[in-house]
Amino acid sequence: MPKDKKPFERLLRINDLLNLRKGGQAVVTARELMDVLGISRRQLVEDIRQLKERGAPLEYVAAQRGYRYTDAFDFSDNIPLSADDVLHLRMAVELLAKVNHLEGFQRLPEVFEKIRRSVRRWVDRQATEKAIYFDPLPHYEGGVHLSFFLRAIEGCHRVEFDYQAFHSTAPKRVVFDPYFLRHYDRRWYVGGFSHDPSEGFIRTFPLERIVGTPVQMGYFHHKPKDYNPDTYWKHIYGITIPPGGVVEEVLVAFSPIQGRYFLTTPFFEPYEVLEDSPERLLVHLRIIPNIDLVRKLASYGKAAKVLQPQSLANDLKLHFQEGLLAYD
């Protein structure tokens, strides 16, 4: 492998390798360290010296030509953060702080304070006035279920809950294998496999419409072979794939000004620009049309027009016509 030119990341890697070895297998040979890190023996000796300076309980085992820890060790507190690191951390903390009003997340301010104390460079240079602001999040009742579903997903627990759809007069009982949590349009959704034969392959439920307390009911061991968490969202805008939904070649023509907004903050990626002229911006998307896409395109009004497929253009026309009827 190429030589690692990031010394602190290299020290972290050595630290991890030594911490993972226990008992009779505690020794990591010098050759293994050099091969894994792609470094010379001279560089390894220097890295070992730096670890010892940071208090690492290192010893050399001559019989095995390697190193081991006599006790677990973590030197991460001694790793300096760059200005960019501190900036990214500050932004992440401010963003996460927006959910501390949700059930199960009330201790977040305490956790954030521990982070602030541990990052000395941040504390030393922290501005007296707040400099980062995010849109406020409204009170969200569905947040009470976030911890439950996160534990169920990580433990592969099958669950049961009562779901109250807006169009139904009574809740229905759902047996569900949860795969993921997704935040979209100020709501949290849990997605996974519904055991109702009439449901789609991946079903999503908004958490605020779960009635009562969901419960665990054993485990699930398999996911549908067609489900890939790394690619599931690749061709979706929003939260759902409609039954029978397939990827389509979508052409959207934006007005010149709206086109500039799209290019700076595109609502979907990847996209291809087919024309960028004073008259219009024409973009090509490979996407699965759904109700979320219809609503998003409709929000541009006359500043965006779907040229293909015709079925999506028809959905937009119907959306506008029904909206106009509300004002007749």
Backbone bond lengths (Angstrom), bond angles and torsions (degrees), N, CA, C in turn:
res aa  C-N    CA-C-N  psi(-1)  N-CA   C-N-CA  omega(-1)  CA-C   N-CA-C  phi
1 M - - - 1.468 - - 1.524 108.39 -
2 P 1.342 119.64 157.55 1.454 120.46 179.99 1.515 111.39 -68.39
3 K 1.300 115.59 152.93 1.446 119.82 -179.66 1.518 111.49 -61.98
4 D 1.363 115.88 133.63 1.455 121.75 -179.66 1.514 109.25 -80.00
5 K 1.321 117.30 117.00 1.453 121.11 -177.02 1.530 112.30 -96.61
6 K 1.361 119.22 8.99 1.448 122.70 179.05 1.525 107.89 -107.26
7 P 1.327 117.68 95.09 1.466 120.59 -170.30 1.518 114.08 -59.77
8 F 1.339 118.94 -41.16 1.455 119.21 -176.78 1.525 111.97 -70.79
9 E 1.333 116.71 -35.36 1.454 118.83 174.82 1.527 110.35 -66.16
10 R 1.337 116.30 -34.40 1.460 120.00 177.59 1.531 110.77 -66.96
11 L 1.330 116.79 -41.97 1.463 119.82 177.88 1.524 111.31 -63.99
12 L 1.312 116.38 -38.32 1.464 119.89 175.74 1.521 111.07 -59.94
13 R 1.334 115.57 -42.31 1.466 119.96 -179.16 1.531 111.04 -64.54
14 I 1.339 117.26 -43.79 1.459 120.53 177.37 1.524 109.90 -61.46
15 N 1.336 116.09 -44.28 1.460 121.06 178.99 1.522 111.32 -58.35
16 D 1.335 116.51 -44.00 1.471 120.48 179.42 1.528 111.21 -63.13
17 L 1.329 116.45 -44.75 1.470 120.25 -179.54 1.520 111.54 -60.61
18 L 1.325 116.98 -41.97 1.461 120.24 -178.94 1.526 112.10 -72.61
19 N 1.330 116.86 -35.50 1.465 119.87 179.09 1.525 112.24 -68.97
20 L 1.344 116.52 -30.19 1.467 119.96 -176.55 1.527 112.54 -76.02
21 R 1.312 117.53 -22.44 1.466 120.96 -177.97 1.521 109.83 -84.71
22 K 1.343 115.88 128.02 1.456 120.95 -177.08 1.525 109.99 -127.16
23 G 1.324 115.04 159.40 1.450 121.78 170.93 1.515 113.24 56.97
24 G 1.359 114.98 -134.96 1.449 120.69 -178.15 1.506 114.00 -68.56
25 Q 1.335 117.50 -14.29 1.464 121.82 178.96 1.526 111.62 -102.86
26 A 1.327 116.17 20.61 1.469 119.80 -172.64 1.525 113.19 -69.99
27 V 1.318 117.32 -25.28 1.463 119.52 -174.49 1.533 110.75 -78.57
28 V 1.330 115.46 131.65 1.464 122.54 171.55 1.523 106.20 -109.08
29 T 1.314 116.55 119.29 1.461 118.96 -175.67 1.524 111.16 -67.94
30 A 1.313 114.12 154.21 1.465 119.84 177.75 1.526 110.31 -61.24
31 R 1.334 117.03 -38.28 1.454 119.86 179.69 1.518 111.37 -63.24
32 E 1.333 117.34 -41.39 1.466 120.16 179.27 1.523 110.63 -63.42
33 L 1.314 117.02 -43.32 1.463 120.02 179.05 1.520 111.20 -61.59
34 M 1.323 116.25 -43.53 1.463 118.94 -179.85 1.525 111.40 -65.33
35 D 1.338 116.70 -39.16 1.469 119.77 -179.21 1.520 111.40 -69.14
36 V 1.331 117.26 -44.39 1.462 121.11 -178.11 1.525 111.21 -64.32
37 L 1.324 116.32 -40.60 1.461 120.79 -175.27 1.522 113.13 -91.16
38 G 1.341 117.16 -14.09 1.447 119.96 -179.26 1.519 112.69 68.00
39 I 1.338 116.55 40.78 1.452 120.63 -176.70 1.529 109.86 -124.13
40 S 1.311 115.11 167.07 1.459 121.37 178.77 1.522 110.18 -84.80
41 R 1.353 115.65 167.01 1.469 119.39 176.78 1.530 110.33 -62.67
42 R 1.317 116.23 -38.44 1.467 119.48 178.74 1.523 111.38 -60.37
43 Q 1.348 116.91 -42.42 1.460 119.93 179.14 1.522 110.24 -67.28
44 L 1.335 117.18 -38.03 1.465 120.24 179.00 1.524 110.73 -61.73
45 V 1.322 116.92 -44.24 1.462 120.49 178.91 1.531 110.37 -59.49
46 E 1.338 116.76 -40.52 1.465 120.58 178.73 1.534 110.49 -65.79
47 D 1.338 117.42 -42.34 1.465 120.55 179.10 1.522 111.18 -63.66
48 I 1.319 116.90 -42.02 1.460 120.33 178.24 1.525 110.13 -61.59
49 R 1.327 116.32 -40.05 1.465 120.00 178.07 1.525 111.18 -61.28
50 Q 1.347 116.36 -42.54 1.460 119.60 -179.85 1.526 111.60 -65.93
51 L 1.328 116.00 -37.89 1.465 118.79 177.27 1.527 110.96 -62.55
52 K 1.324 116.82 -42.68 1.456 120.19 179.52 1.525 110.97 -63.65
53 E 1.339 117.54 -37.48 1.459 121.08 178.55 1.523 111.44 -63.33
54 R 1.316 116.44 -27.85 1.465 121.18 179.49 1.523 111.77 -88.75
55 G 1.321 116.35 7.40 1.452 119.80 174.94 1.506 115.96 94.08
56 A 1.331 117.96 9.44 1.460 120.69 -178.86 1.533 110.58 -63.75
57 P 1.332 118.37 132.07 1.472 122.45 -178.96 1.526 110.86 -79.45
58 L 1.321 117.04 63.45 1.456 123.80 -173.69 1.525 111.52 -90.71
59 E 1.317 114.94 142.09 1.453 119.05 169.66 1.524 109.06 -141.41
60 Y 1.316 114.63 148.67 1.457 120.67 179.58 1.531 109.00 -96.20
61 V 1.343 117.18 131.20 1.455 122.92 179.23 1.520 106.93 -106.41
62 A 1.319 116.02 101.31 1.458 120.76 -172.77 1.521 112.12 -62.39
63 A 1.345 116.32 -38.41 1.467 119.42 -176.43 1.523 111.89 -61.58
64 Q 1.327 116.95 -29.44 1.465 120.82 -178.44 1.527 112.17 -109.55
65 R 1.335 116.43 2.01 1.460 121.92 178.18 1.532 112.35 52.18
66 G 1.308 114.39 47.50 1.456 118.72 -178.87 1.518 112.37 -153.41
67 Y 1.329 114.82 -173.38 1.461 122.12 -175.47 1.525 109.86 -122.91
68 R 1.327 114.30 156.56 1.464 119.74 174.44 1.513 109.29 -151.21
69 Y 1.333 115.47 159.99 1.458 122.49 172.42 1.525 108.50 -92.77
70 T 1.306 115.90 137.34 1.463 119.62 172.81 1.519 111.13 -83.90
71 D 1.335 116.55 -11.59 1.464 122.19 176.97 1.523 107.43 -158.69
72 A 1.312 116.82 159.50 1.471 120.43 178.08 1.523 109.55 -63.21
73 F 1.347 115.57 147.61 1.460 119.32 -175.61 1.520 109.65 -148.57
74 D 1.337 115.37 141.41 1.463 121.46 176.27 1.519 108.09 -137.43
75 F 1.320 117.00 115.67 1.460 119.97 -179.76 1.512 112.11 -105.45
76 S 1.351 118.80 17.29 1.469 121.20 -173.52 1.523 112.14 -61.32
77 D 1.351 117.79 -26.99 1.466 119.37 179.94 1.521 112.09 -65.32
78 N 1.337 116.31 -20.06 1.460 119.79 -177.24 1.515 113.66 -91.21
79 I 1.335 117.55 -1.22 1.458 120.43 -177.68 1.527 109.28 -83.51
80 P 1.320 118.56 122.25 1.460 120.28 -179.26 1.522 111.38 -70.09
81 L 1.310 115.98 148.79 1.460 122.08 176.22 1.520 108.97 -104.18
82 S 1.326 115.15 139.09 1.457 119.68 176.10 1.522 109.35 -77.12
83 A 1.327 116.03 169.78 1.469 120.27 177.39 1.526 110.74 -60.01
84 D 1.335 116.60 -38.87 1.464 120.00 177.90 1.523 111.12 -66.11
85 D 1.349 116.99 -39.45 1.464 120.29 177.73 1.522 110.78 -58.37
86 V 1.325 115.76 -46.11 1.459 120.53 -178.51 1.525 110.61 -64.44
87 L 1.332 116.83 -41.88 1.453 120.42 179.03 1.525 110.75 -60.86
88 H 1.336 116.68 -47.24 1.460 120.21 -179.65 1.532 111.28 -62.58
89 L 1.324 116.43 -39.00 1.455 120.06 179.16 1.519 111.02 -65.59
90 R 1.317 116.76 -42.01 1.460 120.08 179.23 1.528 110.92 -61.99
91 M 1.326 116.44 -43.43 1.455 119.70 -179.68 1.529 110.92 -65.42
92 A 1.334 116.84 -39.76 1.468 120.04 179.57 1.521 110.81 -64.49
93 V 1.329 116.83 -42.04 1.456 120.23 -179.84 1.519 110.96 -64.50
94 E 1.330 117.16 -43.87 1.457 120.05 179.46 1.525 111.15 -62.66
95 L 1.339 116.39 -38.72 1.458 120.08 179.74 1.522 111.27 -67.25
96 L 1.326 117.07 -46.48 1.456 120.27 -179.41 1.523 112.07 -66.91
97 A 1.306 116.21 -28.49 1.459 119.60 179.71 1.518 112.25 -63.06
98 K 1.339 117.17 -18.19 1.463 119.81 -178.68 1.522 112.48 -70.32
99 V 1.354 117.56 -15.44 1.469 118.60 -177.64 1.520 111.96 -104.46
100 N 1.350 118.38 10.89 1.456 118.18 -174.95 1.521 113.16 -72.80
101 H 1.324 118.02 -5.65 1.464 119.92 176.30 1.522 111.68 -86.83
102 L 1.340 117.77 -8.29 1.454 120.79 -177.39 1.520 110.62 -79.30
103 E 1.323 115.23 149.70 1.454 121.47 179.55 1.521 109.93 -57.24
104 G 1.330 116.35 130.73 1.452 120.95 179.35 1.511 114.29 90.00
105 F 1.339 117.59 -6.58 1.463 120.32 -177.30 1.533 112.14 -118.92
106 Q 1.338 116.62 15.08 1.460 119.30 -175.61 1.523 112.75 -67.01
107 R 1.338 118.25 -19.76 1.462 120.62 -179.05 1.523 112.04 -84.08
108 L 1.327 118.25 -1.07 1.450 119.75 -178.69 1.531 113.15 -56.67
109 P 1.353 119.84 -43.24 1.472 117.87 178.24 1.529 112.34 -56.63
110 E 1.333 116.79 -38.59 1.464 120.13 178.16 1.523 111.23 -64.65
111 V 1.346 115.87 -41.57 1.466 120.18 178.17 1.522 110.54 -64.17
112 F 1.339 116.97 -42.70 1.456 120.73 -179.83 1.531 111.14 -62.68
113 E 1.334 116.02 -37.69 1.450 119.03 179.30 1.528 110.83 -64.61
114 K 1.318 117.13 -36.34 1.460 120.14 175.91 1.529 110.65 -63.98
115 I 1.354 116.11 -39.13 1.456 119.60 177.69 1.520 110.21 -63.23
116 R 1.334 116.18 -43.83 1.461 119.57 -179.29 1.535 111.49 -60.60
117 R 1.338 116.11 -41.87 1.466 119.36 -178.69 1.524 111.76 -67.72
118 S 1.358 115.75 -32.39 1.461 119.30 -175.95 1.526 112.42 -78.33
119 V 1.332 117.11 -24.21 1.463 120.80 -178.99 1.529 108.22 -95.51
120 R 1.329 115.91 87.08 1.464 120.06 -171.07 1.520 112.66 -62.68
121 R 1.332 117.15 -37.74 1.468 119.06 -178.44 1.511 110.85 -64.67
122 W 1.326 115.85 -31.66 1.457 119.01 177.63 1.528 109.38 -70.43
123 V 1.341 116.70 -47.41 1.456 120.70 -177.87 1.524 110.65 -60.08
124 D 1.346 115.68 -41.70 1.455 119.41 -177.84 1.515 112.13 -64.73
125 R 1.353 117.32 -33.16 1.461 120.61 -173.09 1.528 113.15 -108.90
126 Q 1.325 116.03 6.59 1.467 119.14 -174.25 1.533 110.74 -61.94
127 A 1.301 115.92 132.16 1.458 120.47 -179.41 1.524 110.11 -69.84
128 T 1.321 116.35 152.73 1.457 120.53 179.84 1.516 111.22 -74.87
129 E 1.320 118.17 -22.33 1.452 121.64 179.62 1.521 109.74 -116.15
130 K 1.310 115.78 146.26 1.461 121.31 179.07 1.527 109.33 -66.38
131 A 1.359 115.61 137.24 1.461 119.69 -175.83 1.525 112.84 -119.94
132 I 1.334 118.24 -8.64 1.458 121.18 -177.53 1.519 108.80 -120.40
133 Y 1.335 116.54 129.51 1.458 121.66 -178.49 1.527 109.81 -130.62
134 F 1.336 116.61 143.59 1.455 122.87 175.63 1.527 108.44 -125.62
135 D 1.343 114.87 157.30 1.460 118.73 174.82 1.526 109.47 -57.97
136 P 1.325 118.01 135.54 1.471 119.31 178.79 1.525 110.59 -67.59
137 L 1.317 115.67 143.09 1.463 120.61 176.14 1.517 109.11 -93.05
138 P 1.333 117.86 137.11 1.459 120.26 178.96 1.525 110.46 -71.64
139 H 1.332 115.68 164.38 1.459 119.73 172.74 1.523 108.66 -59.00
140 Y 1.330 116.25 132.16 1.457 120.16 -174.14 1.519 110.14 -130.58
141 E 1.333 116.38 109.34 1.455 121.03 -175.60 1.522 112.77 -66.53
142 G 1.346 117.22 -30.38 1.454 119.63 -177.47 1.509 113.99 -65.80
143 G 1.346 117.25 -16.86 1.450 120.33 -179.17 1.519 113.56 -60.27
144 V 1.316 118.05 -20.19 1.459 121.24 -179.78 1.523 111.68 -61.97
145 H 1.351 117.63 -22.74 1.462 121.12 -176.26 1.529 113.66 -97.22
146 L 1.333 118.16 -2.59 1.466 119.92 -174.42 1.525 112.28 -60.56
147 S 1.312 117.47 -47.92 1.463 120.26 -177.54 1.518 111.06 -62.85
148 F 1.329 116.74 -41.07 1.465 120.24 -179.58 1.524 111.17 -60.04
149 F 1.332 116.81 -48.68 1.459 119.52 -176.30 1.525 112.03 -72.31
150 L 1.331 117.72 -31.78 1.457 119.28 176.76 1.533 109.98 -63.66
151 R 1.321 116.81 -43.81 1.470 120.02 177.52 1.523 111.16 -64.86
152 A 1.330 117.15 -39.31 1.464 120.64 179.77 1.523 111.35 -65.06
153 I 1.331 117.06 -40.74 1.465 121.07 179.44 1.521 110.13 -64.91
154 E 1.320 116.64 -48.50 1.459 120.28 -177.19 1.526 111.92 -67.14
155 G 1.355 117.58 -28.35 1.456 120.56 179.61 1.507 114.46 -98.02
156 C 1.359 117.83 3.44 1.472 122.62 -177.95 1.527 111.08 55.01
157 H 1.327 116.38 46.64 1.455 121.52 179.38 1.534 110.67 -93.16
158 R 1.301 116.85 129.17 1.470 121.16 168.94 1.523 107.68 -72.48
159 V 1.329 115.86 144.07 1.464 119.46 -175.53 1.528 110.15 -131.32
160 E 1.315 113.79 164.14 1.467 122.38 173.00 1.516 108.39 -130.98
161 F 1.334 115.85 142.47 1.458 119.81 174.85 1.526 109.32 -158.61
162 D 1.321 114.60 164.11 1.469 121.56 175.50 1.517 108.40 -98.43
163 Y 1.334 115.46 128.45 1.459 121.06 -176.96 1.525 109.50 -116.15
164 Q 1.326 114.96 126.56 1.462 121.35 -179.99 1.521 110.06 -105.80
165 A 1.322 117.28 100.18 1.460 120.78 175.68 1.530 109.35 -74.40
166 F 1.325 116.40 149.78 1.459 119.91 -178.71 1.533 111.70 -64.46
167 H 1.333 117.08 -28.74 1.453 119.61 -176.64 1.521 112.81 -89.67
168 S 1.330 117.54 1.45 1.466 120.71 -178.62 1.519 110.29 -109.55
169 T 1.324 115.00 152.15 1.466 120.16 -179.94 1.517 112.25 -87.19
170 A 1.334 117.28 -18.00 1.460 120.72 -178.43 1.521 109.31 -141.51
171 P 1.326 117.89 151.18 1.465 120.25 178.69 1.518 111.21 -71.82
172 K 1.322 116.06 157.00 1.464 120.97 175.74 1.519 108.88 -118.88
173 R 1.325 114.93 151.51 1.451 120.69 179.95 1.525 110.02 -82.72
174 V 1.325 116.83 132.11 1.460 122.37 -176.84 1.522 109.08 -120.47
175 V 1.330 116.29 130.29 1.462 122.76 169.32 1.513 106.75 -104.32
176 F 1.336 116.70 127.20 1.459 119.29 -161.70 1.522 111.37 -145.89
177 D 1.352 116.06 138.79 1.463 122.46 171.10 1.524 107.64 -105.06
178 P 1.326 119.37 103.84 1.479 120.52 -175.14 1.521 111.91 -78.64
179 Y 1.349 115.79 133.82 1.460 121.97 -179.55 1.519 112.92 -110.16
180 F 1.350 117.76 -34.53 1.460 119.40 -174.05 1.518 110.85 -156.51
181 L 1.325 115.09 159.88 1.462 123.37 168.36 1.522 107.36 -112.10
182 R 1.317 116.28 139.48 1.474 119.54 -179.90 1.519 109.21 -138.48
183 H 1.325 115.88 135.93 1.456 121.56 177.02 1.516 108.55 -101.94
184 Y 1.325 116.35 125.88 1.461 120.78 -179.88 1.516 108.88 -151.02
185 D 1.321 116.14 131.69 1.462 122.89 174.96 1.527 111.78 52.13
186 R 1.340 115.74 46.76 1.458 123.47 175.52 1.527 113.76 68.04
187 R 1.315 117.47 15.02 1.460 121.04 175.49 1.519 109.75 -124.94
188 W 1.331 116.03 153.97 1.452 122.36 171.05 1.518 108.65 -102.31
189 Y 1.327 115.39 137.81 1.458 122.44 177.82 1.523 109.16 -123.47
190 V 1.318 116.06 144.83 1.451 120.51 169.00 1.530 106.93 -108.23
191 G 1.324 115.98 132.99 1.462 120.35 -178.52 1.510 110.43 -120.80
192 G 1.317 115.45 151.65 1.456 119.78 179.15 1.511 111.19 169.76
193 F 1.313 115.52 -152.90 1.463 122.08 -174.93 1.520 110.03 -104.96
194 S 1.323 116.66 120.12 1.452 122.11 176.06 1.519 109.47 -90.47
195 H 1.324 115.83 136.40 1.469 120.27 -179.48 1.521 112.25 -85.66
196 D 1.318 117.56 5.70 1.460 122.17 171.89 1.524 107.84 -78.37
197 P 1.341 119.39 118.87 1.473 121.40 -177.48 1.519 113.57 -57.55
198 S 1.325 118.08 -23.64 1.460 120.36 -178.51 1.522 113.02 -82.35
199 E 1.337 117.41 -9.21 1.450 120.72 -178.26 1.525 110.67 -84.14
200 G 1.333 115.21 163.49 1.459 120.31 178.32 1.511 111.63 -77.84
201 F 1.294 115.73 174.77 1.458 123.01 -178.84 1.534 111.07 -59.39
202 I 1.306 117.49 -54.36 1.466 120.73 172.65 1.517 107.44 -109.77
203 R 1.321 115.34 122.45 1.458 120.86 -178.96 1.517 107.79 -115.51
204 T 1.323 117.62 138.83 1.460 121.60 177.06 1.516 109.78 -116.21
205 F 1.320 116.29 139.31 1.461 122.48 178.81 1.519 109.41 -124.61
206 P 1.343 118.79 126.00 1.464 120.53 173.51 1.529 109.80 -68.66
207 L 1.314 116.73 132.43 1.455 120.48 -171.66 1.523 113.32 -65.01
208 E 1.346 117.53 -29.88 1.462 118.15 -175.58 1.530 112.66 -70.62
209 R 1.340 116.80 -12.69 1.470 118.85 179.39 1.532 112.71 -99.93
210 I 1.311 116.48 9.73 1.465 120.52 172.33 1.524 107.92 -83.99
211 V 1.322 115.97 123.88 1.462 122.50 -174.53 1.525 109.30 -96.41
212 G 1.326 116.41 135.32 1.452 119.30 176.93 1.525 111.81 75.42
213 T 1.320 115.22 -151.22 1.459 121.67 -174.91 1.518 110.36 -112.93
214 P 1.325 119.20 119.00 1.465 120.94 175.65 1.526 110.13 -68.27
215 V 1.323 116.40 154.51 1.466 120.72 -177.64 1.526 109.87 -132.70
216 Q 1.318 115.91 152.22 1.458 121.40 173.66 1.522 109.34 -85.30
217 M 1.345 115.64 146.92 1.467 119.92 -178.26 1.535 110.45 -143.24
218 G 1.315 116.07 56.87 1.454 119.10 179.52 1.515 111.88 97.96
219 Y 1.330 116.07 -156.00 1.449 122.18 -172.79 1.526 111.16 -129.31
220 F 1.337 115.49 157.42 1.460 120.03 166.60 1.524 107.06 -117.49
221 H 1.329 116.40 146.21 1.452 120.96 -171.77 1.529 113.76 -117.52
222 H 1.323 117.00 -12.83 1.458 118.75 -176.24 1.522 109.48 -136.21
223 K 1.324 115.36 147.76 1.458 122.42 171.76 1.523 107.96 -114.80
224 P 1.341 117.47 150.29 1.471 119.38 179.12 1.520 111.20 -52.75
225 K 1.313 116.30 139.65 1.463 120.47 -175.23 1.522 112.58 -62.16
226 D 1.327 117.37 -22.85 1.465 120.37 -179.18 1.528 112.87 -82.45
227 Y 1.332 117.13 -6.70 1.458 119.47 -176.53 1.526 110.44 -89.36
228 N 1.325 115.75 121.92 1.458 122.52 176.96 1.525 107.49 -128.89
229 P 1.343 118.34 109.60 1.466 119.77 -175.43 1.519 113.63 -62.39
230 D 1.333 117.54 -23.02 1.462 120.01 -179.43 1.522 113.00 -79.09
231 T 1.335 117.39 -20.54 1.467 120.02 -177.22 1.526 113.24 -118.54
232 Y 1.339 117.80 -5.83 1.466 119.91 -174.75 1.527 112.02 -57.91
233 W 1.342 117.17 -38.65 1.466 120.75 -175.75 1.523 112.76 -90.55
234 K 1.308 117.56 2.21 1.459 121.10 -171.26 1.523 112.77 -60.61
235 H 1.312 117.95 -35.73 1.467 121.09 -174.93 1.529 112.11 -118.63
236 I 1.325 117.28 27.80 1.460 120.73 -178.20 1.514 110.33 -120.15
237 Y 1.317 116.62 136.35 1.453 121.02 162.40 1.521 106.36 -105.93
238 G 1.305 117.14 125.07 1.455 118.95 -179.04 1.508 111.72 100.97
239 I 1.346 116.26 -135.38 1.449 119.74 -167.51 1.512 114.68 -126.59
240 T 1.345 119.59 -19.54 1.458 119.18 -170.24 1.527 112.24 -128.38
241 I 1.333 113.65 152.04 1.459 121.96 166.17 1.527 106.77 -106.21
242 P 1.317 119.21 116.68 1.463 120.32 -178.09 1.519 110.98 -66.28
243 P 1.335 118.21 153.96 1.468 120.71 176.98 1.526 110.92 -52.92
244 G 1.312 116.81 127.57 1.460 120.32 -179.36 1.506 114.44 77.20
245 G 1.334 117.38 5.72 1.457 120.22 -177.80 1.524 112.22 -66.82
246 V 1.319 116.15 136.69 1.460 121.48 179.73 1.529 108.72 -131.57
247 V 1.311 115.50 159.65 1.464 121.06 177.65 1.523 109.32 -69.04
248 E 1.331 115.97 130.36 1.458 120.88 179.32 1.532 110.27 -124.38
249 E 1.332 114.60 156.86 1.466 121.08 177.03 1.528 107.79 -86.88
250 V 1.318 116.81 107.66 1.464 122.73 -174.35 1.524 109.33 -106.82
251 L 1.336 116.00 128.97 1.465 122.19 175.01 1.521 108.93 -112.56
252 V 1.326 116.39 126.53 1.466 121.82 179.77 1.518 108.17 -126.26
253 A 1.340 115.97 129.22 1.462 121.86 176.67 1.528 108.52 -103.72
254 F 1.331 116.15 120.43 1.458 121.77 178.95 1.530 109.29 -102.36
255 S 1.319 115.52 150.25 1.457 119.77 171.01 1.527 108.13 -63.87
256 P 1.340 118.04 158.75 1.473 119.66 -177.13 1.526 113.82 -54.28
257 I 1.336 116.99 -44.81 1.466 118.90 -178.63 1.520 111.27 -69.74
258 Q 1.348 116.65 -46.01 1.459 119.35 179.55 1.523 110.78 -64.11
259 G 1.321 115.74 -30.81 1.452 119.79 176.43 1.515 112.46 -61.28
260 R 1.367 116.21 -37.57 1.460 119.16 177.44 1.528 110.74 -64.37
261 Y 1.337 116.51 -40.42 1.467 120.18 177.02 1.530 110.38 -62.07
262 F 1.330 116.41 -42.59 1.462 119.19 -178.91 1.524 111.08 -62.73
263 L 1.319 117.18 -43.94 1.453 120.34 -177.46 1.527 112.49 -65.14
264 T 1.331 117.13 -32.33 1.461 119.28 -179.78 1.522 111.92 -82.71
265 T 1.336 117.68 -32.18 1.473 121.18 178.16 1.532 109.00 -139.16
266 P 1.329 118.20 72.85 1.473 120.08 -179.30 1.527 110.97 -64.76
267 F 1.327 116.03 139.51 1.463 119.37 179.60 1.521 111.79 -80.87
268 F 1.333 117.48 -11.22 1.461 120.91 179.13 1.524 109.16 -148.88
269 E 1.327 114.74 138.60 1.466 121.16 175.49 1.517 108.97 -137.15
270 P 1.333 117.74 148.46 1.465 127.37 2.58 1.528 111.68 -81.13
271 Y 1.302 115.73 163.06 1.455 122.19 175.77 1.527 107.64 -142.55
272 E 1.323 115.34 163.48 1.460 121.21 179.09 1.522 108.99 -126.55
273 V 1.308 116.86 129.43 1.461 121.60 177.14 1.524 108.29 -86.05
274 L 1.327 116.53 116.89 1.463 121.51 178.78 1.524 111.71 -93.51
275 E 1.325 116.08 -26.57 1.476 119.60 179.26 1.515 108.78 -154.57
276 D 1.305 116.10 133.18 1.459 122.18 175.86 1.519 106.81 -135.07
277 S 1.321 115.23 93.48 1.461 121.56 -173.86 1.521 109.71 -129.87
278 P 1.319 118.39 171.81 1.465 120.53 176.90 1.526 112.80 -61.91
279 E 1.334 116.98 -18.92 1.469 120.12 -177.51 1.530 113.19 -88.46
280 R 1.363 116.54 -33.96 1.467 118.26 -175.24 1.527 110.38 -168.46
281 L 1.335 113.53 165.13 1.464 121.54 167.88 1.525 106.51 -115.41
282 L 1.327 116.39 121.01 1.459 121.50 -179.30 1.524 108.18 -109.34
283 V 1.340 115.86 120.50 1.459 120.18 -178.17 1.519 110.16 -120.72
284 H 1.317 113.41 151.21 1.465 121.69 179.34 1.522 108.35 -114.68
285 L 1.340 116.61 129.20 1.459 122.77 178.91 1.524 108.89 -124.79
286 R 1.312 116.15 139.82 1.465 121.46 169.47 1.522 106.39 -104.22
287 I 1.339 115.72 103.06 1.459 120.42 -167.27 1.521 109.67 -149.46
288 I 1.319 116.17 155.43 1.460 122.05 176.26 1.527 108.19 -92.80
289 P 1.320 119.49 112.37 1.470 120.22 179.04 1.526 111.25 -61.27
290 N 1.319 115.78 136.04 1.461 121.92 175.31 1.525 107.95 -149.66
291 I 1.333 116.30 179.42 1.455 120.23 -175.95 1.529 110.93 -65.07
292 D 1.336 117.34 -32.23 1.464 119.86 178.86 1.523 110.99 -65.48
293 L 1.318 117.24 -39.10 1.461 120.56 178.28 1.525 110.53 -66.84
294 V 1.323 117.05 -41.59 1.465 121.05 178.32 1.525 109.93 -58.17
295 R 1.331 116.72 -47.63 1.463 120.22 -178.51 1.522 111.87 -65.42
296 K 1.331 116.59 -36.68 1.458 119.51 179.59 1.524 110.61 -66.49
297 L 1.322 117.70 -48.22 1.457 120.61 179.32 1.523 111.20 -63.89
298 A 1.327 116.39 -36.69 1.466 119.74 178.88 1.522 111.10 -64.52
299 S 1.329 117.37 -28.89 1.466 120.03 -178.00 1.525 112.18 -65.30
300 Y 1.340 118.01 -18.36 1.461 120.91 178.15 1.528 112.17 -82.71
301 G 1.330 117.12 -10.40 1.453 119.77 -179.55 1.519 111.76 60.29
302 K 1.327 116.65 -133.52 1.463 120.94 -177.71 1.524 112.72 -77.63
303 A 1.339 117.44 -4.17 1.466 120.55 -178.11 1.519 112.83 -81.03
304 A 1.336 118.03 -2.25 1.467 121.24 177.33 1.522 108.56 -143.96
305 K 1.320 115.88 138.70 1.462 121.09 179.48 1.525 109.53 -136.14
306 V 1.341 115.94 128.94 1.454 121.54 177.30 1.525 108.71 -81.25
307 L 1.318 116.94 122.66 1.461 121.57 178.65 1.517 112.01 -94.57
308 Q 1.327 116.72 -29.75 1.460 121.47 174.74 1.531 107.74 -160.84
309 P 1.354 114.74 150.26 1.466 129.20 2.62 1.525 110.69 -79.68
310 Q 1.311 115.63 161.61 1.444 120.46 -178.16 1.521 111.64 -64.17
311 S 1.320 116.73 -32.30 1.465 119.96 -179.95 1.524 111.13 -62.06
312 L 1.336 117.16 -39.49 1.465 120.33 177.89 1.521 110.32 -70.48
313 A 1.338 117.14 -39.55 1.466 120.24 176.66 1.532 110.22 -60.71
314 N 1.338 116.66 -38.60 1.469 120.29 178.22 1.524 111.24 -66.13
315 D 1.326 116.55 -38.19 1.468 119.59 177.49 1.522 110.80 -62.52
316 L 1.347 116.49 -38.90 1.467 120.17 177.49 1.523 111.12 -66.09
317 K 1.326 117.27 -42.67 1.464 120.68 179.29 1.519 110.62 -60.79
318 L 1.337 116.26 -44.81 1.461 119.86 179.41 1.522 110.71 -63.73
319 H 1.321 116.61 -39.19 1.464 120.83 179.00 1.533 110.46 -60.49
320 F 1.327 116.87 -46.33 1.463 120.54 179.84 1.529 111.38 -67.89
321 Q 1.330 117.76 -39.74 1.457 120.86 -179.80 1.523 111.56 -63.23
322 E 1.320 115.95 -43.55 1.458 119.21 179.57 1.534 110.90 -66.68
323 G 1.344 115.89 -35.47 1.456 118.78 176.24 1.512 112.05 -65.57
324 L 1.351 116.14 -39.16 1.460 120.14 179.61 1.518 111.49 -65.28
325 L 1.337 116.85 -35.76 1.461 119.81 179.43 1.526 112.16 -60.97
326 A 1.328 115.93 -30.01 1.469 118.72 179.77 1.513 112.37 -64.90
327 Y 1.369 117.44 -18.95 1.452 121.55 -178.49 1.526 112.45 -103.79
328 D 1.324 117.83 -0.69 1.466 119.92 178.18 1.534 110.14 -73.85
